Amino acid sequence: MTDKSRGVFAISVAADMVSMQIQNLRVYERRGLVDPDRTPGGTRLYSPDDIDRLHRIRELLADGLNLAGIAHVLHLEDRVRRLEVEVGRLRGRSNQP
């Protein structure tokens, strides 16, 4: 787990960081848009990566997308990132003698 993916911010801090209501963060989690870490007691902990994702959700909402559309966009963006990593890995392998 990288430092950017480790949950460190409580939900109230995360909500303040992205200028959203706590209830919205809970909805986004239920809809699968974010997946914060949990303490053994069940407290949500948001990572810097989660904060970046919440900012992206806010941008997409401002662009007029609904939550279903946002879920689709985020899924496609995640897939593109994974494919870019794979292409880079394959290119690196093909450049070796």
Gaussian input, Z-matrix of N, CA and C with variables (Angstrom, degrees):
# hf/3-21g

backbone

0 1
 N
 C     1     B1
 C     2     B2     1     A1
 N     3     B3     2     A2     1     D1
 C     4     B4     3     A3     2     D2
 C     5     B5     4     A4     3     D3
 N     6     B6     5     A5     4     D4
 C     7     B7     6     A6     5     D5
 C     8     B8     7     A7     6     D6
 N     9     B9     8     A8     7     D7
 C    10    B10     9     A9     8     D8
 C    11    B11    10    A10     9     D9
 N    12    B12    11    A11    10    D10
 C    13    B13    12    A12    11    D11
 C    14    B14    13    A13    12    D12
 N    15    B15    14    A14    13    D13
 C    16    B16    15    A15    14    D14
 C    17    B17    16    A16    15    D15
 N    18    B18    17    A17    16    D16
 C    19    B19    18    A18    17    D17
 C    20    B20    19    A19    18    D18
 N    21    B21    20    A20    19    D19
 C    22    B22    21    A21    20    D20
 C    23    B23    22    A22    21    D21
 N    24    B24    23    A23    22    D22
 C    25    B25    24    A24    23    D23
 C    26    B26    25    A25    24    D24
 N    27    B27    26    A26    25    D25
 C    28    B28    27    A27    26    D26
 C    29    B29    28    A28    27    D27
 N    30    B30    29    A29    28    D28
 C    31    B31    30    A30    29    D29
 C    32    B32    31    A31    30    D30
 N    33    B33    32    A32    31    D31
 C    34    B34    33    A33    32    D32
 C    35    B35    34    A34    33    D33
 N    36    B36    35    A35    34    D34
 C    37    B37    36    A36    35    D35
 C    38    B38    37    A37    36    D36
 N    39    B39    38    A38    37    D37
 C    40    B40    39    A39    38    D38
 C    41    B41    40    A40    39    D39
 N    42    B42    41    A41    40    D40
 C    43    B43    42    A42    41    D41
 C    44    B44    43    A43    42    D42
 N    45    B45    44    A44    43    D43
 C    46    B46    45    A45    44    D44
 C    47    B47    46    A46    45    D45
 N    48    B48    47    A47    46    D46
 C    49    B49    48    A48    47    D47
 C    50    B50    49    A49    48    D48
 N    51    B51    50    A50    49    D49
 C    52    B52    51    A51    50    D50
 C    53    B53    52    A52    51    D51
 N    54    B54    53    A53    52    D52
 C    55    B55    54    A54    53    D53
 C    56    B56    55    A55    54    D54
 N    57    B57    56    A56    55    D55
 C    58    B58    57    A57    56    D56
 C    59    B59    58    A58    57    D57
 N    60    B60    59    A59    58    D58
 C    61    B61    60    A60    59    D59
 C    62    B62    61    A61    60    D60
 N    63    B63    62    A62    61    D61
 C    64    B64    63    A63    62    D62
 C    65    B65    64    A64    63    D63
 N    66    B66    65    A65    64    D64
 C    67    B67    66    A66    65    D65
 C    68    B68    67    A67    66    D66
 N    69    B69    68    A68    67    D67
 C    70    B70    69    A69    68    D68
 C    71    B71    70    A70    69    D69
 N    72    B72    71    A71    70    D70
 C    73    B73    72    A72    71    D71
 C    74    B74    73    A73    72    D72
 N    75    B75    74    A74    73    D73
 C    76    B76    75    A75    74    D74
 C    77    B77    76    A76    75    D75
 N    78    B78    77    A77    76    D76
 C    79    B79    78    A78    77    D77
 C    80    B80    79    A79    78    D78
 N    81    B81    80    A80    79    D79
 C    82    B82    81    A81    80    D80
 C    83    B83    82    A82    81    D81
 N    84    B84    83    A83    82    D82
 C    85    B85    84    A84    83    D83
 C    86    B86    85    A85    84    D84
 N    87    B87    86    A86    85    D85
 C    88    B88    87    A87    86    D86
 C    89    B89    88    A88    87    D87
 N    90    B90    89    A89    88    D88
 C    91    B91    90    A90    89    D89
 C    92    B92    91    A91    90    D90
 N    93    B93    92    A92    91    D91
 C    94    B94    93    A93    92    D92
 C    95    B95    94    A94    93    D93
 N    96    B96    95    A95    94    D94
 C    97    B97    96    A96    95    D95
 C    98    B98    97    A97    96    D96
 N    99    B99    98    A98    97    D97
 C   100   B100    99    A99    98    D98
 C   101   B101   100   A100    99    D99
 N   102   B102   101   A101   100   D100
 C   103   B103   102   A102   101   D101
 C   104   B104   103   A103   102   D102
 N   105   B105   104   A104   103   D103
 C   106   B106   105   A105   104   D104
 C   107   B107   106   A106   105   D105
 N   108   B108   107   A107   106   D106
 C   109   B109   108   A108   107   D107
 C   110   B110   109   A109   108   D108
 N   111   B111   110   A110   109   D109
 C   112   B112   111   A111   110   D110
 C   113   B113   112   A112   111   D111
 N   114   B114   113   A113   112   D112
 C   115   B115   114   A114   113   D113
 C   116   B116   115   A115   114   D114
 N   117   B117   116   A116   115   D115
 C   118   B118   117   A117   116   D116
 C   119   B119   118   A118   117   D117
 N   120   B120   119   A119   118   D118
 C   121   B121   120   A120   119   D119
 C   122   B122   121   A121   120   D120
 N   123   B123   122   A122   121   D121
 C   124   B124   123   A123   122   D122
 C   125   B125   124   A124   123   D123
 N   126   B126   125   A125   124   D124
 C   127   B127   126   A126   125   D125
 C   128   B128   127   A127   126   D126
 N   129   B129   128   A128   127   D127
 C   130   B130   129   A129   128   D128
 C   131   B131   130   A130   129   D129
 N   132   B132   131   A131   130   D130
 C   133   B133   132   A132   131   D131
 C   134   B134   133   A133   132   D132
 N   135   B135   134   A134   133   D133
 C   136   B136   135   A135   134   D134
 C   137   B137   136   A136   135   D135
 N   138   B138   137   A137   136   D136
 C   139   B139   138   A138   137   D137
 C   140   B140   139   A139   138   D138
 N   141   B141   140   A140   139   D139
 C   142   B142   141   A141   140   D140
 C   143   B143   142   A142   141   D141
 N   144   B144   143   A143   142   D142
 C   145   B145   144   A144   143   D143
 C   146   B146   145   A145   144   D144
 N   147   B147   146   A146   145   D145
 C   148   B148   147   A147   146   D146
 C   149   B149   148   A148   147   D147
 N   150   B150   149   A149   148   D148
 C   151   B151   150   A150   149   D149
 C   152   B152   151   A151   150   D150
 N   153   B153   152   A152   151   D151
 C   154   B154   153   A153   152   D152
 C   155   B155   154   A154   153   D153
 N   156   B156   155   A155   154   D154
 C   157   B157   156   A156   155   D155
 C   158   B158   157   A157   156   D156
 N   159   B159   158   A158   157   D157
 C   160   B160   159   A159   158   D158
 C   161   B161   160   A160   159   D159
 N   162   B162   161   A161   160   D160
 C   163   B163   162   A162   161   D161
 C   164   B164   163   A163   162   D162
 N   165   B165   164   A164   163   D163
 C   166   B166   165   A165   164   D164
 C   167   B167   166   A166   165   D165
 N   168   B168   167   A167   166   D166
 C   169   B169   168   A168   167   D167
 C   170   B170   169   A169   168   D168
 N   171   B171   170   A170   169   D169
 C   172   B172   171   A171   170   D170
 C   173   B173   172   A172   171   D171
 N   174   B174   173   A173   172   D172
 C   175   B175   174   A174   173   D173
 C   176   B176   175   A175   174   D174
 N   177   B177   176   A176   175   D175
 C   178   B178   177   A177   176   D176
 C   179   B179   178   A178   177   D177
 N   180   B180   179   A179   178   D178
 C   181   B181   180   A180   179   D179
 C   182   B182   181   A181   180   D180
 N   183   B183   182   A182   181   D181
 C   184   B184   183   A183   182   D182
 C   185   B185   184   A184   183   D183
 N   186   B186   185   A185   184   D184
 C   187   B187   186   A186   185   D185
 C   188   B188   187   A187   186   D186
 N   189   B189   188   A188   187   D187
 C   190   B190   189   A189   188   D188
 C   191   B191   190   A190   189   D189
 N   192   B192   191   A191   190   D190
 C   193   B193   192   A192   191   D191
 C   194   B194   193   A193   192   D192
 N   195   B195   194   A194   193   D193
 C   196   B196   195   A195   194   D194
 C   197   B197   196   A196   195   D195
 N   198   B198   197   A197   196   D196
 C   199   B199   198   A198   197   D197
 C   200   B200   199   A199   198   D198
 N   201   B201   200   A200   199   D199
 C   202   B202   201   A201   200   D200
 C   203   B203   202   A202   201   D201
 N   204   B204   203   A203   202   D202
 C   205   B205   204   A204   203   D203
 C   206   B206   205   A205   204   D204
 N   207   B207   206   A206   205   D205
 C   208   B208   207   A207   206   D206
 C   209   B209   208   A208   207   D207
 N   210   B210   209   A209   208   D208
 C   211   B211   210   A210   209   D209
 C   212   B212   211   A211   210   D210
 N   213   B213   212   A212   211   D211
 C   214   B214   213   A213   212   D212
 C   215   B215   214   A214   213   D213
 N   216   B216   215   A215   214   D214
 C   217   B217   216   A216   215   D215
 C   218   B218   217   A217   216   D216
 N   219   B219   218   A218   217   D217
 C   220   B220   219   A219   218   D218
 C   221   B221   220   A220   219   D219
 N   222   B222   221   A221   220   D220
 C   223   B223   222   A222   221   D221
 C   224   B224   223   A223   222   D222
 N   225   B225   224   A224   223   D223
 C   226   B226   225   A225   224   D224
 C   227   B227   226   A226   225   D225
 N   228   B228   227   A227   226   D226
 C   229   B229   228   A228   227   D227
 C   230   B230   229   A229   228   D228
 N   231   B231   230   A230   229   D229
 C   232   B232   231   A231   230   D230
 C   233   B233   232   A232   231   D231
 N   234   B234   233   A233   232   D232
 C   235   B235   234   A234   233   D233
 C   236   B236   235   A235   234   D234
 N   237   B237   236   A236   235   D235
 C   238   B238   237   A237   236   D236
 C   239   B239   238   A238   237   D237
 N   240   B240   239   A239   238   D238
 C   241   B241   240   A240   239   D239
 C   242   B242   241   A241   240   D240
 N   243   B243   242   A242   241   D241
 C   244   B244   243   A243   242   D242
 C   245   B245   244   A244   243   D243
 N   246   B246   245   A245   244   D244
 C   247   B247   246   A246   245   D245
 C   248   B248   247   A247   246   D246
 N   249   B249   248   A248   247   D247
 C   250   B250   249   A249   248   D248
 C   251   B251   250   A250   249   D249
 N   252   B252   251   A251   250   D250
 C   253   B253   252   A252   251   D251
 C   254   B254   253   A253   252   D252
 N   255   B255   254   A254   253   D253
 C   256   B256   255   A255   254   D254
 C   257   B257   256   A256   255   D255
 N   258   B258   257   A257   256   D256
 C   259   B259   258   A258   257   D257
 C   260   B260   259   A259   258   D258
 N   261   B261   260   A260   259   D259
 C   262   B262   261   A261   260   D260
 C   263   B263   262   A262   261   D261
 N   264   B264   263   A263   262   D262
 C   265   B265   264   A264   263   D263
 C   266   B266   265   A265   264   D264
 N   267   B267   266   A266   265   D265
 C   268   B268   267   A267   266   D266
 C   269   B269   268   A268   267   D267
 N   270   B270   269   A269   268   D268
 C   271   B271   270   A270   269   D269
 C   272   B272   271   A271   270   D270
 N   273   B273   272   A272   271   D271
 C   274   B274   273   A273   272   D272
 C   275   B275   274   A274   273   D273
 N   276   B276   275   A275   274   D274
 C   277   B277   276   A276   275   D275
 C   278   B278   277   A277   276   D276
 N   279   B279   278   A278   277   D277
 C   280   B280   279   A279   278   D278
 C   281   B281   280   A280   279   D279
 N   282   B282   281   A281   280   D280
 C   283   B283   282   A282   281   D281
 C   284   B284   283   A283   282   D282
 N   285   B285   284   A284   283   D283
 C   286   B286   285   A285   284   D284
 C   287   B287   286   A286   285   D285
 N   288   B288   287   A287   286   D286
 C   289   B289   288   A288   287   D287
 C   290   B290   289   A289   288   D288

   B1=1.4548
   B2=1.5328
   B3=1.3330
   B4=1.4551
   B5=1.5229
   B6=1.3236
   B7=1.4598
   B8=1.5192
   B9=1.3475
   B10=1.4627
   B11=1.5269
   B12=1.3167
   B13=1.4638
   B14=1.5277
   B15=1.3299
   B16=1.4647
   B17=1.5206
   B18=1.3194
   B19=1.4558
   B20=1.5144
   B21=1.3342
   B22=1.4649
   B23=1.5309
   B24=1.3366
   B25=1.4631
   B26=1.5244
   B27=1.3197
   B28=1.4643
   B29=1.5285
   B30=1.3219
   B31=1.4604
   B32=1.5297
   B33=1.3297
   B34=1.4640
   B35=1.5263
   B36=1.3158
   B37=1.4678
   B38=1.5276
   B39=1.3232
   B40=1.4653
   B41=1.5245
   B42=1.3214
   B43=1.4617
   B44=1.5295
   B45=1.3221
   B46=1.4583
   B47=1.5236
   B48=1.3219
   B49=1.4663
   B50=1.5193
   B51=1.3238
   B52=1.4608
   B53=1.5255
   B54=1.3188
   B55=1.4688
   B56=1.5210
   B57=1.3216
   B58=1.4594
   B59=1.5197
   B60=1.3074
   B61=1.4489
   B62=1.5264
   B63=1.3194
   B64=1.4634
   B65=1.5303
   B66=1.3247
   B67=1.4686
   B68=1.5307
   B69=1.3281
   B70=1.4642
   B71=1.5269
   B72=1.3185
   B73=1.4581
   B74=1.5229
   B75=1.3205
   B76=1.4726
   B77=1.5300
   B78=1.3310
   B79=1.4719
   B80=1.5222
   B81=1.3245
   B82=1.4610
   B83=1.5254
   B84=1.3172
   B85=1.4631
   B86=1.5320
   B87=1.3283
   B88=1.4805
   B89=1.5168
   B90=1.3335
   B91=1.4695
   B92=1.5302
   B93=1.3351
   B94=1.4546
   B95=1.5138
   B96=1.3292
   B97=1.4635
   B98=1.5233
   B99=1.3156
   B100=1.4696
   B101=1.5224
   B102=1.3101
   B103=1.4594
   B104=1.5263
   B105=1.3380
   B106=1.4636
   B107=1.5261
   B108=1.3401
   B109=1.4646
   B110=1.5232
   B111=1.3146
   B112=1.4679
   B113=1.5212
   B114=1.3192
   B115=1.4598
   B116=1.5267
   B117=1.3338
   B118=1.4684
   B119=1.5378
   B120=1.3273
   B121=1.4564
   B122=1.5151
   B123=1.3440
   B124=1.4559
   B125=1.5192
   B126=1.3322
   B127=1.4569
   B128=1.5229
   B129=1.3283
   B130=1.4593
   B131=1.5285
   B132=1.3302
   B133=1.4531
   B134=1.5250
   B135=1.3231
   B136=1.4668
   B137=1.5160
   B138=1.3132
   B139=1.4625
   B140=1.5334
   B141=1.3337
   B142=1.4719
   B143=1.5345
   B144=1.3342
   B145=1.4706
   B146=1.5265
   B147=1.3335
   B148=1.4717
   B149=1.5261
   B150=1.3312
   B151=1.4677
   B152=1.5237
   B153=1.3343
   B154=1.4684
   B155=1.5224
   B156=1.3153
   B157=1.4724
   B158=1.5258
   B159=1.3214
   B160=1.4661
   B161=1.5299
   B162=1.3245
   B163=1.4753
   B164=1.5302
   B165=1.3410
   B166=1.4718
   B167=1.5241
   B168=1.3281
   B169=1.4618
   B170=1.5257
   B171=1.3298
   B172=1.4665
   B173=1.5214
   B174=1.3448
   B175=1.4694
   B176=1.5264
   B177=1.3213
   B178=1.4670
   B179=1.5237
   B180=1.3272
   B181=1.4696
   B182=1.5208
   B183=1.3306
   B184=1.4683
   B185=1.5262
   B186=1.3404
   B187=1.4598
   B188=1.5276
   B189=1.3313
   B190=1.4545
   B191=1.5178
   B192=1.3315
   B193=1.4572
   B194=1.5251
   B195=1.3243
   B196=1.4599
   B197=1.5297
   B198=1.3224
   B199=1.4644
   B200=1.5275
   B201=1.3247
   B202=1.4684
   B203=1.5303
   B204=1.3119
   B205=1.4573
   B206=1.5175
   B207=1.3317
   B208=1.4550
   B209=1.5215
   B210=1.3250
   B211=1.4647
   B212=1.5281
   B213=1.3255
   B214=1.4657
   B215=1.5321
   B216=1.3167
   B217=1.4660
   B218=1.5224
   B219=1.3333
   B220=1.4644
   B221=1.5270
   B222=1.3307
   B223=1.4611
   B224=1.5326
   B225=1.3191
   B226=1.4675
   B227=1.5246
   B228=1.3326
   B229=1.4619
   B230=1.5288
   B231=1.3178
   B232=1.4703
   B233=1.5262
   B234=1.3209
   B235=1.4662
   B236=1.5263
   B237=1.3217
   B238=1.4675
   B239=1.5273
   B240=1.3379
   B241=1.4708
   B242=1.5321
   B243=1.3351
   B244=1.4651
   B245=1.5309
   B246=1.3319
   B247=1.4663
   B248=1.5240
   B249=1.3302
   B250=1.4622
   B251=1.5280
   B252=1.3255
   B253=1.4621
   B254=1.5259
   B255=1.3177
   B256=1.4646
   B257=1.5260
   B258=1.3182
   B259=1.4672
   B260=1.5207
   B261=1.3184
   B262=1.4619
   B263=1.5132
   B264=1.3226
   B265=1.4612
   B266=1.5202
   B267=1.3180
   B268=1.4609
   B269=1.5272
   B270=1.3094
   B271=1.4606
   B272=1.5255
   B273=1.3332
   B274=1.4566
   B275=1.5114
   B276=1.3210
   B277=1.4574
   B278=1.5298
   B279=1.3508
   B280=1.4677
   B281=1.5191
   B282=1.3418
   B283=1.4596
   B284=1.5326
   B285=1.3068
   B286=1.4573
   B287=1.5148
   B288=1.3601
   B289=1.4825
   B290=1.5027
   A1=108.36
   A2=117.16
   A3=120.91
   A4=110.14
   A5=115.48
   A6=119.38
   A7=111.78
   A8=117.14
   A9=119.83
   A10=112.78
   A11=116.99
   A12=118.92
   A13=112.70
   A14=117.19
   A15=120.52
   A16=109.81
   A17=116.63
   A18=122.08
   A19=112.35
   A20=116.05
   A21=120.25
   A22=113.00
   A23=117.43
   A24=120.87
   A25=111.28
   A26=116.49
   A27=121.17
   A28=108.86
   A29=116.35
   A30=120.81
   A31=111.96
   A32=117.68
   A33=119.51
   A34=110.85
   A35=117.19
   A36=121.33
   A37=109.47
   A38=116.68
   A39=120.83
   A40=110.62
   A41=117.17
   A42=121.04
   A43=110.41
   A44=117.45
   A45=120.91
   A46=111.60
   A47=116.78
   A48=121.33
   A49=112.51
   A50=116.97
   A51=120.82
   A52=112.54
   A53=116.31
   A54=122.04
   A55=112.03
   A56=115.87
   A57=122.85
   A58=108.78
   A59=115.27
   A60=121.17
   A61=109.77
   A62=116.19
   A63=121.27
   A64=110.75
   A65=116.47
   A66=120.04
   A67=110.78
   A68=116.78
   A69=119.91
   A70=110.87
   A71=117.10
   A72=120.04
   A73=110.64
   A74=116.40
   A75=119.72
   A76=110.88
   A77=116.93
   A78=121.04
   A79=109.85
   A80=117.40
   A81=120.67
   A82=110.79
   A83=117.02
   A84=119.86
   A85=110.07
   A86=117.24
   A87=120.34
   A88=111.07
   A89=117.02
   A90=121.21
   A91=112.53
   A92=117.38
   A93=120.84
   A94=114.85
   A95=117.18
   A96=120.15
   A97=112.05
   A98=117.32
   A99=122.94
   A100=108.12
   A101=114.99
   A102=120.24
   A103=108.77
   A104=117.07
   A105=119.01
   A106=111.44
   A107=114.08
   A108=119.35
   A109=108.50
   A110=115.98
   A111=122.41
   A112=109.24
   A113=115.13
   A114=119.63
   A115=107.57
   A116=117.80
   A117=119.10
   A118=112.54
   A119=117.08
   A120=121.03
   A121=113.97
   A122=118.01
   A123=121.56
   A124=115.35
   A125=118.53
   A126=120.86
   A127=110.00
   A128=116.32
   A129=120.79
   A130=109.70
   A131=115.45
   A132=121.67
   A133=108.47
   A134=115.79
   A135=122.06
   A136=110.31
   A137=115.89
   A138=122.39
   A139=109.32
   A140=117.25
   A141=119.25
   A142=111.87
   A143=117.92
   A144=120.37
   A145=111.15
   A146=116.94
   A147=120.65
   A148=110.57
   A149=116.85
   A150=121.28
   A151=109.56
   A152=117.35
   A153=120.77
   A154=110.53
   A155=116.60
   A156=120.97
   A157=110.69
   A158=117.38
   A159=120.32
   A160=111.28
   A161=116.89
   A162=119.60
   A163=109.97
   A164=116.52
   A165=120.69
   A166=110.29
   A167=117.52
   A168=121.11
   A169=109.69
   A170=116.38
   A171=119.67
   A172=110.84
   A173=117.51
   A174=121.09
   A175=111.25
   A176=115.87
   A177=119.74
   A178=111.64
   A179=116.87
   A180=119.81
   A181=110.47
   A182=116.65
   A183=120.88
   A184=111.30
   A185=116.64
   A186=121.04
   A187=112.40
   A188=117.14
   A189=121.04
   A190=115.82
   A191=118.41
   A192=119.87
   A193=110.46
   A194=115.80
   A195=120.15
   A196=108.45
   A197=117.69
   A198=120.49
   A199=112.66
   A200=117.25
   A201=119.65
   A202=110.23
   A203=117.01
   A204=121.06
   A205=111.67
   A206=116.05
   A207=120.79
   A208=110.42
   A209=116.95
   A210=120.47
   A211=109.96
   A212=116.32
   A213=120.40
   A214=110.83
   A215=117.82
   A216=121.76
   A217=110.30
   A218=117.44
   A219=120.49
   A220=111.17
   A221=116.52
   A222=120.30
   A223=110.35
   A224=116.77
   A225=120.32
   A226=111.42
   A227=117.29
   A228=120.13
   A229=110.96
   A230=116.96
   A231=120.58
   A232=110.60
   A233=115.82
   A234=120.46
   A235=111.13
   A236=116.52
   A237=120.38
   A238=110.24
   A239=117.13
   A240=120.11
   A241=111.47
   A242=116.34
   A243=119.65
   A244=111.38
   A245=116.44
   A246=120.47
   A247=111.41
   A248=117.40
   A249=120.42
   A250=110.88
   A251=116.96
   A252=120.79
   A253=109.76
   A254=116.37
   A255=120.78
   A256=111.01
   A257=118.15
   A258=121.26
   A259=110.04
   A260=117.29
   A261=120.62
   A262=111.79
   A263=115.89
   A264=120.49
   A265=110.47
   A266=117.29
   A267=121.30
   A268=111.31
   A269=117.49
   A270=120.40
   A271=110.49
   A272=116.38
   A273=120.27
   A274=111.70
   A275=115.39
   A276=119.90
   A277=111.22
   A278=117.29
   A279=119.69
   A280=111.99
   A281=118.43
   A282=121.16
   A283=112.35
   A284=116.81
   A285=119.64
   A286=109.82
   A287=117.05
   A288=119.72
   A289=112.57
   D1=126.87
   D2=179.13
   D3=-81.83
   D4=163.58
   D5=178.75
   D6=-60.50
   D7=-33.59
   D8=-179.61
   D9=-73.36
   D10=-17.75
   D11=-178.28
   D12=-104.15
   D13=-1.16
   D14=-178.91
   D15=-88.37
   D16=128.55
   D17=-178.79
   D18=-68.52
   D19=125.49
   D20=-179.32
   D21=-134.85
   D22=-18.73
   D23=-174.98
   D24=-102.77
   D25=129.90
   D26=173.67
   D27=-65.81
   D28=161.02
   D29=-175.88
   D30=-59.30
   D31=-36.83
   D32=-179.37
   D33=-66.96
   D34=-38.52
   D35=178.32
   D36=-68.56
   D37=-44.94
   D38=178.98
   D39=-59.62
   D40=-43.91
   D41=179.66
   D42=-61.22
   D43=-42.50
   D44=177.11
   D45=-63.43
   D46=-40.91
   D47=-177.58
   D48=-62.52
   D49=-31.23
   D50=-177.02
   D51=-110.21
   D52=7.07
   D53=178.92
   D54=54.56
   D55=50.61
   D56=177.82
   D57=-128.05
   D58=162.52
   D59=174.92
   D60=-80.93
   D61=146.11
   D62=178.90
   D63=-56.01
   D64=-39.42
   D65=-179.33
   D66=-60.07
   D67=-36.20
   D68=179.65
   D69=-64.97
   D70=-40.97
   D71=178.79
   D72=-62.01
   D73=-38.03
   D74=177.53
   D75=-65.69
   D76=-40.08
   D77=177.55
   D78=-63.21
   D79=-44.97
   D80=-179.11
   D81=-62.57
   D82=-34.93
   D83=176.25
   D84=-67.53
   D85=-46.12
   D86=179.13
   D87=-59.62
   D88=-34.76
   D89=-179.36
   D90=-83.32
   D91=-1.31
   D92=177.26
   D93=81.50
   D94=14.41
   D95=-178.85
   D96=-79.89
   D97=-29.60
   D98=174.50
   D99=-135.52
   D100=156.54
   D101=-178.64
   D102=-139.11
   D103=77.39
   D104=-178.15
   D105=-67.31
   D106=155.01
   D107=173.51
   D108=-66.62
   D109=165.01
   D110=176.29
   D111=-129.70
   D112=140.71
   D113=171.83
   D114=-76.12
   D115=167.09
   D116=175.91
   D117=-55.66
   D118=-27.71
   D119=178.35
   D120=-85.29
   D121=-2.98
   D122=176.33
   D123=97.28
   D124=2.16
   D125=179.16
   D126=-70.97
   D127=133.54
   D128=178.29
   D129=-73.31
   D130=137.85
   D131=174.51
   D132=-129.11
   D133=118.60
   D134=-177.33
   D135=-94.32
   D136=137.74
   D137=-179.69
   D138=-93.37
   D139=167.70
   D140=172.26
   D141=-57.11
   D142=-36.69
   D143=175.54
   D144=-62.27
   D145=-40.68
   D146=177.08
   D147=-62.31
   D148=-40.27
   D149=179.25
   D150=-62.96
   D151=-43.87
   D152=176.30
   D153=-58.98
   D154=-42.40
   D155=-179.46
   D156=-65.77
   D157=-39.16
   D158=177.48
   D159=-65.17
   D160=-37.34
   D161=174.53
   D162=-61.64
   D163=-42.07
   D164=179.00
   D165=-63.89
   D166=-40.55
   D167=177.29
   D168=-60.16
   D169=-44.13
   D170=179.45
   D171=-61.44
   D172=-41.40
   D173=177.54
   D174=-60.31
   D175=-45.20
   D176=-178.56
   D177=-67.41
   D178=-36.64
   D179=174.45
   D180=-61.72
   D181=-42.47
   D182=179.32
   D183=-64.54
   D184=-27.76
   D185=177.10
   D186=-79.11
   D187=-4.22
   D188=175.63
   D189=98.40
   D190=6.29
   D191=179.45
   D192=-77.83
   D193=147.17
   D194=172.72
   D195=-88.59
   D196=176.68
   D197=-174.85
   D198=-64.32
   D199=-34.21
   D200=177.14
   D201=-65.64
   D202=-42.19
   D203=177.67
   D204=-64.89
   D205=-40.56
   D206=178.49
   D207=-63.29
   D208=-42.24
   D209=178.74
   D210=-59.27
   D211=-42.51
   D212=-179.64
   D213=-65.75
   D214=-45.66
   D215=179.33
   D216=-60.91
   D217=-46.67
   D218=-179.22
   D219=-62.66
   D220=-39.98
   D221=177.45
   D222=-61.27
   D223=-45.23
   D224=-179.58
   D225=-66.46
   D226=-39.87
   D227=177.87
   D228=-63.78
   D229=-40.93
   D230=177.11
   D231=-62.44
   D232=-41.18
   D233=-179.58
   D234=-65.46
   D235=-42.05
   D236=177.82
   D237=-60.70
   D238=-43.75
   D239=179.02
   D240=-60.36
   D241=-44.40
   D242=178.86
   D243=-63.04
   D244=-41.58
   D245=179.61
   D246=-66.83
   D247=-37.25
   D248=177.32
   D249=-63.13
   D250=-40.36
   D251=177.12
   D252=-63.18
   D253=-43.93
   D254=-179.89
   D255=-63.89
   D256=-42.84
   D257=178.26
   D258=-62.57
   D259=-43.54
   D260=177.80
   D261=-60.89
   D262=-40.97
   D263=178.44
   D264=-64.24
   D265=-44.56
   D266=-179.87
   D267=-66.89
   D268=-39.10
   D269=177.87
   D270=-64.57
   D271=-40.26
   D272=178.22
   D273=-62.67
   D274=-37.75
   D275=179.76
   D276=-70.36
   D277=-36.53
   D278=-178.16
   D279=-74.39
   D280=-18.99
   D281=179.45
   D282=-83.89
   D283=-8.37
   D284=-179.70
   D285=-86.47
   D286=142.83
   D287=-178.10
   D288=-66.89

